[in-house]
């Protein structure tokens, strides 16, 4: 039941997991119309039950694998 949300803004550092308050990397739009935000850990933990009630899932957990850009000090 995953799909592309249109138009949906990317998740930011201000978006927090509804379970623990960590940075959210997954937005779940519920069949009932609401939405939940999850960190990668809680999405993995509750994946099966979440997919039963979700109409859309915006998964940005791949961003956890990205390397941060080098700072000016590191380039010298």
Order of alpha helices (4+ residues) and beta strands (2+ residues): beta-beta-alpha-beta-alpha
